């Protein structure tokens, strides 16, 4: 996709095409760049960061409109127990008819969150591919091969 084709509709079509190609149980998936473009194109869209509060504090967060950023932990810190209140917190913060993009460190938890959201009635639940930090490189470091940060998208924090 070129910059001229990054409309709300074309981005949702790209997400849906990935759903079909990858047989995803939620609306679809977007690259970090596409997710940022959708957030810019649709003020109703929400980015739900499902990392722990510690991860946000220690690593940083995407720099997007405060009204579009939502934090709901998928797993709780410390201990890593699944957040039993995930759906109720999501429903309190994000309307079910809004496009909702789920983001985590490396796009593992975000897939689970998108699945749970879709099952709870979020028609446009999407995964942000690559996550915030991306996969580890050969030396075990993140932010060096893929992810929101690596792609040069705005972020702030640690």
N, C-alpha and C positions, 0 to 999 in steps of 0.2 A: 504494500500500500504506500502510495506517495502522500505527501502532506496535503495535496489538493483533494484526495479522496477520503480524508479522515473526518467524515461527518458522523453524527450520532448513528444514523441508519447504517452506514457502511461498517462502522465498528461493531454494532450489534450483529450485523450479518457475518462478520468475520468470527465473532464469538460463537454464533450458532453453527457456522461451518465446522469449527473445531469440535463442537458437540457431536455433530454427525460423524465426522471423520474418526474421532476417538471414542465414540459411544459413551459420552459423559452423562452422568445422572443429574446434571444441572444444566442451566441455560447455555453455558459455554465458557470459553477461556480467552483471555487477552494477554498479549505481551505487556511488559511494563510500559513501553511507549504507547501502545494502544490504550491501556488503562488510563494513563495520564491524559491522553487526547479525549477519551470519553468524559472524564471528569471536567475537562475544560469546555467540552461541547454541551454538556447536560448538567445544569446546576442542581437537578434533582438526584443525580447519581451520588452514591455514597461509597467511600472506601472504608471497609471494616478491617482494621488491623487486628489479627487474632493472636499476636504474640503476647507474651507476658508483660506486665508492667515493667519488670526488671529489664527485659530486652529493649523496650522503648527507651527507658532511662539510660541504659548502658551503651546502646548502639545508635539510636536515633529514630526519626520518623519521616515519612514523606512530607514534603512541604507543599501542602495543598490548602485550599480554602478551609478554614476551621469548621464551617458548617457542613462540609462534605466528609470530614474525618471522624470516624467512630472507632473507639477501642473497646473490644469485648474479647477477653481472654478465652481461648479454646481450652487450654490447660492452665491450671493455676500454679503460681510460684509462691513458695518453694514446694517441691514434691512432685509436681507434674500431674496431679490428679485432674481428670477431665472436669471442666467447669459445668456442674449440674444446672446452673442458671444461664447457660449460654443463650438458649432460644428466648427466654423471657427478657434477658437484657437486650438482645438483638431487636425483638419486637417493640421494646420500649423506645429504642433509638432510631429505628429505620422503618419507614412505611413499607408494607409488603408489595406495593406497586412501583417502588423505586428500583432502578438498576443498582445492584449491590455487588461490589467487587471485594473479594476476600484476599487478604495479603498476609503472609507469614514470612519467616526467615528464608525458607528455600522451596516454598510451594508444596509442602506436604500437608500441614495442618489446614491450609486454606482450601484444599480439595475436600477435606472432611467437613469443614464449615459450610462450603457451598452446597454439598450434598444435604446436610442437615437443614439448611435454609430452604432449599428447593422442596424437601419433604414437608416443611412447615408452611409452604404456600408462597414462597418468594419466587415469582415467575421469572425474574431476570437475575438469578444468582449466578455469579461468575467467579472463576479462579483467576488470579493474576499469576501467570506463568513466571517461573524463575524466582519469585519471592523478592524480599527486600535486599538480602545479602547474596543470594544465589548459592550455587553448589560450591563445594570446596575445590581448590586447585590441587595440584600434585603435592604441594607442601602443607596442605591442610588449612589454607587461608581462604576466607570468603571475601567477597567484593572484588574479586580479581578475574572472574570468568563470565559471570552473568548476574542478573538481578537489577532491581530498581537503581541502586547506587552505581553499579558498574555501567549502566546505560546512560549515566549522566543526567538523570532526572533530579529535580530539586528535592533536597532533604536537609534536615537540620538535626543537631544533637551531638552526641558523643563523637 
